[in-house]
Amino acid sequence: MVNFYIVAGPIGNLEDISLRTLRLLSEVDLILCEDTRVTKKLLDKYKIGTPTLSYHQHSKLNKVEYIIRFLREGKNLALVSDAGTPGISDPGNKLVKAAVESLSADLVKIVPIPGPSAVTAAASVSGFPMDKFLFLGFPPAKRKRKKFFEEVVSSRYPAIFYESPYRIIKTLNELNSLYTRYSIRNTNIVVCRELTKKFETTYRGKIDEVIKKIEKNTIKGEFVVIIGK
């Protein structure tokens, strides 16, 4: 039996990592990384010398087959992303699916190693009821954007999604216009920027108020947006 570990890593601050994670990353035969350069910073900090191999959204089928072969040969692997939990708005789920379909359950055990996640970090400081919420990942860049935002507006529960610094203002303006069109008022939102990093910022208020606050600062880093209900 070999183990395929799906490992959550820091979303910014490299100290946000468990003892179990550090032990496993030092024990496995190979670490699969979204970007080996990013993972190297973490490994260097904790003096971990395990070999790494890139695996990301542009990896081709032959790379997946190459990785599956490692598992079939009895190698213990760990999958990490650049930040947070693999498989959450991340191509890691495709590799897990391939392992499940290609290898029997008595040959490989797929093990989740929990840790940091931007979704739960933002939800925990939102102040909104979070016993139920809708998570939607990143909005489409072009097609189906309207459908995406209509799903946010119509949700019975708080809705959470990610956005890049290049589209955050455009996205919030589109969302604000949609709420105005449907005559929905007093919608409060929370927007978290650069979670766990030096310039971590949380913006709170109505959508138009938050837009003004964000525009006052240099817009950089990834954002987590929570629409309250």
FIPA-753237 format. One line per field, with one value per residue: x, y, z of N, C-alpha, C in turn. Coordinates in steps of 0.1 Angstrom, whole numbers, always signed. Each point is the difference from the previous one (the first is absolute). Layout:
// FIPA-753237
nc1 [X / ...]
nc2 [Y / ...]
nc3 [Z / ...]
cac1 [X / ...]
cac2 [Y / ...]
cac3 [Z / ...]
cc1 [X / ...]
cc2 [Y / ...]
cc3 [Z / ...]
// end
This chain:
// FIPA-753237
nc1 [+8 / -3 / +6 / -11 / +8 / -12 / +11 / -7 / +4 / +9 / -10 / +10 / -4 / +13 / -4 / -9 / +7 / -6 / +2 / -12 / -3 / +7 / -5 / -12 / +2 / +5 / -11 / -8 / -2 / -12 / +2 / -13 / +4 / -9 / +9 / +10 / +0 / -13 / -1 / +10 / -7 / -11 / +4 / +6 / -11 / -6 / +10 / -9 / +7 / -13 / +3 / -1 / -13 / +0 / -11 / -6 / -9 / +12 / +1 / +7 / -8 / +10 / -2 / -14 / +2 / +9 / -9 / -10 / +10 / +3 / -13 / -1 / +11 / -10 / +0 / +3 / -11 / +4 / -12 / +7 / -7 / +0 / -13 / -2 / -13 / +7 / -5 / +3 / -8 / +2 / +9 / +3 / -13 / +6 / +11 / -8 / -8 / +12 / +4 / -12 / +0 / +13 / -2 / +2 / -11 / +3 / +2 / -9 / +4 / -11 / +9 / -11 / +8 / -9 / -4 / +8 / -10 / +1 / -7 / +5 / +12 / -5 / -5 / +11 / +4 / -9 / -4 / -1 / -13 / +9 / -12 / -4 / +8 / +1 / +8 / +5 / +11 / +6 / -5 / -7 / +11 / -7 / -2 / -13 / +6 / -9 / +1 / +13 / -1 / -8 / +9 / +9 / -6 / -3 / +12 / -5 / +13 / +8 / +4 / +9 / +8 / +9 / +9 / +5 / +12 / +1 / -9 / +6 / +5 / +4 / +5 / +5 / +4 / +3 / +5 / +5 / +3 / +3 / +6 / +5 / +3 / +4 / +4 / +12 / -3 / +9 / +6 / +4 / +13 / +8 / +10 / +6 / +11 / +8 / -9 / +3 / +0 / +11 / -6 / -3 / -11 / -9 / -7 / -8 / -12 / -8 / -5 / -8 / -3 / -1 / -7 / -6 / -2 / -3 / -8 / -1 / +1 / +12 / -6 / +3 / +4 / -2 / -13 / -6 / -11 / -6 / -11 / -3 / -7]
nc2 [-12 / +9 / +12 / +6 / +9 / +5 / +8 / +5 / +11 / +8 / +9 / +2 / +0 / -2 / +8 / +3 / -9 / -12 / -5 / -4 / +12 / +6 / -8 / +1 / +14 / -3 / -7 / +8 / -7 / +6 / +13 / -1 / +10 / +10 / +6 / -7 / +11 / +0 / -13 / +3 / +12 / -8 / -8 / +11 / +6 / -12 / +3 / +0 / -11 / -3 / -9 / +9 / +0 / +8 / +5 / +5 / +11 / +2 / -8 / -6 / -8 / +2 / +13 / -1 / -6 / +9 / +8 / -5 / +1 / +11 / +2 / -4 / +8 / +5 / +11 / +5 / +6 / +13 / +5 / +11 / +11 / +10 / -1 / -4 / -4 / -9 / +2 / +10 / +2 / -12 / -3 / +1 / +5 / +6 / +3 / +4 / +6 / +4 / +3 / +6 / +5 / +3 / +2 / -12 / -1 / -12 / +8 / +10 / +7 / +7 / +7 / +6 / +10 / +2 / +12 / +10 / +8 / +8 / -11 / -10 / +4 / +3 / -12 / -4 / +10 / -6 / -7 / -7 / -4 / -10 / -3 / +9 / -4 / +8 / -10 / +11 / +1 / +1 / +12 / -4 / +0 / -9 / -12 / +1 / +12 / +4 / -12 / +2 / +13 / -5 / -10 / +9 / +8 / -11 / -1 / -10 / -3 / +4 / +8 / -10 / +9 / -5 / +10 / +2 / +6 / -7 / -8 / +2 / +11 / -6 / -11 / +8 / +7 / -11 / -4 / +11 / +0 / -13 / +3 / +11 / -8 / -9 / +12 / -6 / +5 / +8 / -4 / -7 / +4 / -10 / +7 / -11 / +7 / -7 / -9 / +2 / +9 / +7 / +1 / -10 / +0 / +4 / +1 / +9 / -3 / +10 / -6 / +11 / -2 / -13 / +2 / +10 / -8 / -10 / +9 / +2 / -13 / -4 / -3 / -9 / -12 / -13 / +0 / +0 / -2 / +6 / -5 / +9 / -7]
nc3 [+0 / -10 / +4 / -4 / +5 / +3 / -2 / +10 / -7 / +5 / +3 / +9 / +12 / -2 / +10 / -9 / +7 / -2 / +12 / -2 / -5 / +10 / +9 / -5 / -1 / +12 / +1 / -8 / -10 / -2 / -2 / -3 / -8 / +3 / +9 / -5 / -6 / +0 / -3 / -8 / +0 / -1 / -10 / -6 / +3 / -3 / -9 / -9 / -2 / +2 / -10 / -9 / -3 / -11 / +5 / -12 / -1 / -4 / +11 / -9 / -7 / -8 / +5 / -1 / -12 / -2 / +5 / -7 / -9 / +5 / +1 / -13 / -1 / +8 / -7 / +12 / -3 / -1 / +0 / -4 / +4 / -7 / +2 / +13 / -2 / -5 / -12 / +8 / -11 / -3 / -9 / +13 / -1 / -11 / +7 / +10 / -9 / -6 / +13 / +3 / -12 / +3 / +13 / +4 / +8 / -4 / -10 / +0 / +11 / -3 / +6 / +6 / -2 / +10 / -3 / -3 / +0 / -11 / -4 / +8 / -4 / -12 / -1 / +6 / -8 / -7 / +10 / -12 / +1 / +4 / +6 / -9 / -10 / -11 / -4 / -7 / +7 / -11 / -1 / -10 / -7 / -8 / -6 / +1 / -1 / -9 / -5 / +1 / -4 / -9 / -1 / +0 / -8 / -6 / +5 / +7 / -3 / +9 / -9 / -3 / -4 / -9 / +0 / -12 / +2 / -11 / +7 / +11 / -5 / -11 / +7 / +9 / -10 / -7 / +11 / +3 / -13 / +2 / +12 / -7 / -10 / +10 / +2 / +2 / +12 / +5 / -11 / +10 / -2 / -1 / -1 / -1 / +2 / -7 / +1 / +13 / -10 / -2 / -12 / +8 / -8 / +8 / -11 / +7 / -4 / -5 / -11 / -2 / +13 / -1 / -11 / +7 / +10 / -8 / -7 / +13 / -1 / +1 / -11 / +9 / -3 / +4 / -4 / +12 / -7 / +11 / -6 / +9 / +9]
cac1 [-8 / +7 / -8 / +0 / -4 / -5 / +5 / -3 / +12 / -2 / -5 / +8 / +10 / +6 / -1 / -13 / +2 / +0 / +12 / -3 / +3 / +15 / +5 / -3 / +8 / +14 / +0 / -4 / +10 / -1 / -10 / -5 / -2 / -5 / +12 / +11 / +7 / -7 / +1 / +14 / +1 / -5 / +9 / +12 / -2 / +0 / +11 / -5 / +7 / -7 / -1 / -13 / -3 / -11 / -13 / -8 / -11 / +4 / +7 / -7 / -4 / +12 / +6 / -8 / +3 / +14 / -2 / -7 / +10 / +7 / -9 / -1 / +13 / +2 / +6 / -9 / +0 / -8 / -4 / -2 / -3 / +7 / -6 / -12 / -3 / -1 / -13 / -10 / +4 / +14 / -1 / +3 / -11 / +1 / +10 / -6 / -9 / +7 / +6 / -11 / -5 / +10 / +6 / -10 / +1 / +10 / +14 / +3 / -9 / +0 / -1 / +0 / +8 / -7 / +8 / -5 / -9 / -5 / -15 / -4 / +6 / -8 / -13 / +1 / +1 / -11 / -10 / -12 / -3 / +7 / -4 / -1 / +4 / +2 / +14 / -1 / +13 / +3 / -10 / +5 / +6 / -8 / -13 / -7 / +2 / -14 / -6 / +8 / -4 / -14 / +0 / +4 / -12 / -12 / +3 / -7 / +10 / +12 / +7 / +14 / +8 / +13 / +2 / +14 / +1 / -3 / -14 / -8 / -9 / -10 / -9 / -8 / -9 / -10 / -8 / -8 / -10 / -10 / -9 / -8 / -10 / -10 / -5 / +4 / +7 / +6 / +8 / +13 / +10 / +14 / +10 / +13 / +11 / +13 / -2 / +12 / +12 / +3 / -10 / -13 / -10 / -14 / -10 / -13 / -10 / -8 / +9 / +6 / +10 / +12 / +7 / +8 / +11 / +10 / +6 / +10 / +12 / +6 / -7 / +8 / -3 / -13 / -11 / -11 / -12 / -11 / -13 / -8 / -15]
cac2 [+12 / +12 / +11 / +12 / +10 / +12 / +8 / +14 / +8 / +14 / +9 / +12 / -1 / -14 / -6 / -7 / -13 / -9 / -9 / -12 / +4 / +0 / -14 / -8 / +5 / -5 / -15 / -6 / -2 / +11 / +10 / +6 / +14 / +9 / +7 / -5 / +12 / +4 / -10 / +0 / +9 / -6 / -12 / +6 / +6 / -10 / -9 / -13 / -2 / -9 / +5 / +5 / -1 / +9 / -5 / +11 / -1 / -1 / -13 / -9 / -13 / -9 / +3 / -7 / -15 / -1 / +1 / -12 / -11 / +1 / -6 / -14 / -6 / +0 / +12 / +8 / +13 / +11 / +10 / +13 / +11 / +12 / +5 / -6 / -14 / -5 / -5 / +11 / +9 / -5 / -13 / -12 / -10 / -9 / -10 / -9 / -8 / -9 / -10 / -9 / -8 / -8 / -9 / -6 / +6 / -8 / +4 / +14 / +7 / +14 / +6 / +15 / +6 / +13 / +12 / +13 / +2 / +13 / +0 / +0 / +12 / +12 / -2 / +1 / +14 / +8 / +4 / -4 / -14 / -8 / -14 / -4 / +11 / -4 / +4 / -1 / +1 / +12 / +3 / -2 / +12 / +6 / -7 / -5 / +8 / +4 / -12 / -2 / +10 / -2 / -11 / +7 / +8 / -8 / -10 / +2 / +0 / +8 / -5 / +3 / -2 / +6 / +8 / +5 / +15 / +6 / +1 / +2 / +12 / -3 / -10 / +6 / +9 / -8 / -5 / +12 / +4 / -11 / +2 / +11 / -3 / -8 / +9 / -6 / +10 / -3 / -12 / +2 / -9 / +0 / -3 / -2 / +1 / -5 / -7 / -5 / +6 / +12 / +10 / -5 / +11 / -4 / +11 / -4 / +10 / -2 / -2 / +13 / +5 / -8 / +4 / +13 / -3 / -7 / +9 / +9 / -7 / -7 / -12 / -12 / -12 / -6 / +4 / -9 / +8 / -7 / +8 / -4 / -2]
cac3 [+0 / +0 / +4 / -8 / +9 / -5 / +11 / +1 / +4 / +4 / -10 / +0 / +11 / +0 / +13 / +1 / -5 / +11 / +2 / -8 / -13 / -2 / +1 / -13 / -11 / +1 / -1 / -13 / -10 / -10 / +2 / -13 / +3 / -10 / -5 / +8 / +5 / +11 / +10 / +4 / +11 / +12 / +4 / +5 / +14 / +10 / -3 / -6 / -13 / -9 / -14 / -5 / -15 / -2 / -5 / +1 / -9 / -14 / -2 / -10 / +4 / +2 / +13 / +9 / +0 / +6 / +15 / +3 / -1 / +13 / +10 / -3 / +4 / +14 / +5 / +7 / -6 / +6 / -9 / +6 / -9 / +3 / +13 / +4 / -2 / -13 / -4 / +2 / -11 / -2 / -8 / +7 / +0 / -12 / +3 / +10 / -8 / -8 / +8 / +3 / -12 / -6 / +10 / +9 / +13 / +9 / -4 / +4 / +9 / -2 / +13 / +1 / +11 / +0 / +4 / -3 / -11 / +0 / +2 / +14 / +7 / -2 / +6 / +15 / +4 / -8 / +9 / -5 / +3 / -9 / +1 / -14 / -10 / -13 / -5 / -15 / -6 / -8 / -10 / -14 / -5 / -11 / -1 / +11 / +11 / +5 / +7 / +12 / +10 / +3 / +10 / +13 / +5 / +3 / +10 / +13 / +10 / -3 / -12 / +1 / -13 / -1 / -11 / -2 / +1 / -13 / -3 / +12 / -1 / -11 / +5 / +11 / -7 / -6 / +11 / +5 / -10 / +0 / +12 / -2 / -10 / +7 / +11 / +12 / +7 / +14 / +0 / +6 / -5 / +6 / -10 / +6 / -9 / +4 / +13 / +8 / -4 / +7 / -3 / +1 / +2 / -1 / -3 / +3 / -3 / -12 / -11 / -5 / +10 / -1 / -12 / +3 / +9 / -8 / -10 / +7 / +2 / -12 / -2 / -3 / +8 / -3 / +9 / +3 / +1 / +6 / -1 / +12 / -2]
cc1 [+9 / -10 / +1 / -6 / -4 / +2 / -3 / +12 / -4 / -6 / +7 / +12 / +5 / +0 / -13 / +0 / +1 / +12 / -2 / +4 / +15 / +6 / -3 / +7 / +14 / +1 / -4 / +11 / +1 / -11 / -4 / -4 / -6 / +11 / +11 / +8 / -7 / +1 / +14 / +2 / -4 / +10 / +13 / -1 / +1 / +10 / -5 / +5 / -7 / -1 / -14 / -2 / -12 / -13 / -10 / -11 / +3 / +8 / -8 / -2 / +13 / +7 / -8 / +3 / +14 / -1 / -7 / +10 / +8 / -7 / +0 / +13 / +3 / +5 / -11 / +1 / -8 / -3 / -3 / -3 / +9 / -4 / -13 / -1 / -1 / -14 / -11 / +4 / +14 / -1 / +3 / -10 / +1 / +10 / -5 / -10 / +7 / +6 / -11 / -4 / +11 / +6 / -11 / +2 / +9 / +14 / +4 / -11 / +2 / -3 / +0 / +8 / -5 / +9 / -7 / -9 / -5 / -15 / -3 / +7 / -9 / -14 / +0 / +0 / -11 / -10 / -14 / -3 / +6 / -3 / -3 / +5 / +2 / +14 / +0 / +14 / +2 / -11 / +6 / +5 / -9 / -13 / -6 / +1 / -14 / -6 / +6 / -6 / -15 / -1 / +4 / -12 / -11 / +3 / -7 / +10 / +12 / +8 / +15 / +7 / +13 / +1 / +14 / +0 / -3 / -14 / -9 / -10 / -11 / -11 / -10 / -10 / -11 / -10 / -9 / -11 / -11 / -9 / -9 / -11 / -12 / -6 / +2 / +9 / +7 / +7 / +14 / +9 / +12 / +10 / +14 / +11 / +13 / -1 / +13 / +13 / +2 / -10 / -14 / -10 / -14 / -9 / -14 / -10 / -8 / +10 / +7 / +10 / +13 / +8 / +9 / +12 / +11 / +8 / +10 / +14 / +6 / -7 / +9 / -3 / -14 / -10 / -10 / -12 / -11 / -12 / -9 / -15 / -7]
cc2 [+13 / +11 / +12 / +11 / +13 / +11 / +15 / +7 / +14 / +8 / +13 / -1 / -14 / -7 / -8 / -14 / -10 / -9 / -13 / +2 / +0 / -14 / -7 / +5 / -4 / -15 / -6 / -1 / +12 / +10 / +6 / +14 / +7 / +7 / -4 / +12 / +5 / -10 / +0 / +9 / -6 / -11 / +5 / +5 / -11 / -11 / -14 / -2 / -10 / +5 / +5 / -2 / +9 / -8 / +12 / -1 / -2 / -14 / -9 / -14 / -9 / +3 / -7 / -14 / -2 / +0 / -13 / -12 / +0 / -7 / -15 / -8 / +0 / +13 / +8 / +15 / +10 / +10 / +13 / +10 / +12 / +6 / -7 / -15 / -5 / -5 / +11 / +12 / -3 / -13 / -13 / -11 / -10 / -11 / -10 / -10 / -10 / -12 / -10 / -9 / -10 / -10 / -5 / +5 / -8 / +3 / +13 / +5 / +15 / +7 / +15 / +4 / +15 / +11 / +13 / +0 / +14 / +2 / +1 / +11 / +12 / -2 / +2 / +14 / +8 / +5 / -4 / -15 / -9 / -15 / -6 / +12 / -6 / +5 / -3 / +1 / +13 / +3 / -2 / +14 / +7 / -6 / -4 / +9 / +4 / -11 / -2 / +10 / -1 / -11 / +6 / +8 / -8 / -11 / +3 / +1 / +9 / -7 / +5 / -3 / +7 / +10 / +6 / +15 / +7 / +2 / +3 / +12 / -2 / -9 / +7 / +10 / -8 / -6 / +11 / +3 / -10 / +2 / +12 / -3 / -8 / +8 / -7 / +9 / -6 / -13 / +3 / -11 / +1 / -4 / -1 / +0 / -5 / -7 / -6 / +7 / +14 / +11 / -5 / +11 / -6 / +12 / -5 / +12 / -3 / -1 / +12 / +6 / -8 / +3 / +12 / -3 / -7 / +9 / +10 / -6 / -6 / -14 / -11 / -11 / -5 / +4 / -11 / +9 / -8 / +9 / -5 / -1 / +4]
cc3 [+0 / +4 / -10 / +9 / -7 / +11 / -1 / +5 / +3 / -12 / -1 / +10 / +1 / +14 / +3 / -6 / +12 / +1 / -8 / -15 / -3 / +0 / -13 / -12 / +0 / -2 / -13 / -10 / -10 / +4 / -13 / +3 / -11 / -7 / +9 / +7 / +13 / +12 / +6 / +12 / +13 / +5 / +5 / +14 / +10 / -3 / -4 / -14 / -9 / -14 / -4 / -15 / -2 / -5 / +2 / -11 / -14 / -3 / -9 / +5 / +3 / +13 / +11 / +0 / +6 / +16 / +5 / +1 / +13 / +11 / -2 / +4 / +15 / +6 / +8 / -5 / +8 / -11 / +7 / -11 / +4 / +14 / +3 / -3 / -14 / -3 / +2 / -9 / -5 / -8 / +7 / +0 / -13 / +3 / +9 / -8 / -8 / +8 / +5 / -11 / -5 / +10 / +10 / +14 / +10 / -5 / +4 / +9 / -2 / +13 / +0 / +12 / +1 / +5 / -6 / -13 / +0 / +2 / +14 / +8 / -1 / +7 / +15 / +5 / -6 / +10 / -5 / +5 / -10 / +2 / -14 / -9 / -13 / -5 / -15 / -7 / -7 / -10 / -14 / -5 / -11 / +0 / +13 / +13 / +6 / +8 / +13 / +11 / +3 / +11 / +14 / +5 / +4 / +11 / +13 / +11 / -4 / -12 / +1 / -14 / +1 / -11 / +0 / +2 / -13 / -3 / +12 / -1 / -10 / +6 / +10 / -7 / -7 / +10 / +5 / -10 / +0 / +12 / -2 / -10 / +6 / +12 / +13 / +7 / +13 / +0 / +5 / -6 / +9 / -11 / +7 / -10 / +7 / +14 / +5 / -4 / +7 / -2 / +0 / +4 / -1 / -1 / +3 / -3 / -12 / -12 / -5 / +10 / -1 / -13 / +2 / +9 / -8 / -9 / +7 / +1 / -13 / -1 / -4 / +10 / -4 / +10 / +2 / +3 / +6 / +0 / +11 / -4 / +13]
// end
